[in-house]
Amino acid sequence: MTQTAEAKSERGGDGPELLTSHDPRTGEVVGRHPVHSADDVAAAVRRARDASTHWAALDFDGRRARLDRWRKLLSRRADELCALISAETGKSADDARLEVAMVLDHLHWAAKHARKTLGRRRVATGPVMHNHAATLEYRPFGVVGVIGPWNYPAFTPMGSLSYALAAGNAVVFKPSEHTPGVGRFLADTFAEAVPEQHVLQVVTGYGPTGAALCGAGVDKLAFTGSTATGRRVMAECARTLTPVLVECGGKDALIVAEDADLEAAARGAVWGGLFNAGQSCAGVERVYVAEAVADAFVELVTRKAATLRPGGSPDADFGPITMPKQVDVIAAHVADALDRGATAAVGGRESIRPPYVEPVVLLDVPEDAAAVTEETFGPTLVVNRVADADEAVRRANALRYGLGAAVYSKARGEELAARLRCGVVSINSVLAFASVPALPFGGVGDSGFGRIHGEDGLREFTYAHAVSRQRFAGALDPMTYERGNRTVRRVLRLVRVLRGR
Ligand code: NDP
């Protein structure tokens, strides 16, 4: 059992073991939740199995009406949800508000577009099979397990929950041990808006509760978290051949080309690197700036980052580091970079004041330093000079991570973006892709595979069901032993005429 300073278990009298979440800003208790055992998880999956039949039978309109009710309830109680997110993660009020705004927009999109994306449609059969009709539809798996991280405790799991539910699945959700209250809030509001059956349930606990969900007979498991845990989840799911969606970490690069709007690029780099205290899977961690504009860009970034302060008040620029052990990782990356010849344009070793880390901007960091190759997950930026935008692309593509990226260029944005090996790119902005519900989100390489959001995100929680129907007997029917002895030869001749040149 992973157990940390701010999420400790205790026993509630004679009752079940309890998990306590704490506010990382103050250490105050936010809430207590059961540590669900493997038996509890199996029971939740059984209830979900029953509910899945009802939910699938509602069809798209029935589900849309219910998901819309849930969305409106979440919207009415948005302030409460924002406060809970801030309490369990420590994030600033504005960072929590942005998260909830994106939750509502995605939930709306998923419910609205499910029928068009997944509903039954005819597909062309082609000249060889002209006597057949064909239809395709995408059917829900049944029960989907969702395991989520703490850094966006509502937005990230909702990328799976909204789309899995809209596609017709029942869901069992295991939130991070740091943010069980947010998970409970999502399940409780769903039950209030959609009281009929256990369509969305939450199970709380530590890693073993998540591991139990992987092996509890769900039909698909959607995991968002670190690459290391993603590997463990895949291995556990492999035992039962349970398909997985794996959304892992990143080390996203921002490229500043020679012709970039430097003011906009500096604004994007500083916000993309520091918002939510840098604890964003697709946050900016590395900046590659073309030599010709590097001095001016560094000056702008330095000026902007130096004015920002973390803190515990709702209007702080950003909050604390949510997980205490992450502070050690950030400190190690900063120290290693400085020891190896990097310079600090903003902050330095002294910026680490747990639970807060002040902005750190590191210049000229060796490309094999941990600050360049591993997820730092803190309010730090590496800014390295490169000869030109082409070298920036090469360096951006050099890691095994491949989640997101940003490109600032007036003339070459699309060309540079097309050459980046990653799942999502913003041109002349940062992280805009995450706010466009129609765009699929996910990575390649160590950042995982599969997609949430958009049409791909809906299909991710379905399987294709394909049907062909013979409308009339064809002149050539090769798929019967009643065929004449020249039939197959004629079919091959026909296909060679049609497809052979
Ligand atoms: P972790 O990998 O530590 O945990 C993720 C979830 O997995 C938690 O709910 C955790 O539970 C659970 N878990 C832990 N061990 C197991 C196990 N053996 N089997 C099943 N589940 C388990 O990630 P963090 O919570 O620290 O989240 C931060 C990471 O998430 C970063 O790497 C970040 O980049 C990534 N992330 C990726 C996103 C994306 O869309 N690509 C979006 C947001 C974050 P518990 O917390 O109780 O241990």
Residues whose N, C-alpha, C, O or C-beta is under 5 A from the ligand:
A	BS01	NDP	T2 I147 G148 P149 W150 T156 K174 P175 S176 E177 H178 G205 Y206 G207 G210 A211 T224 G225 S226 T227 T229 R232 V233 E247 C248 G249 G250 S280 C281 S447
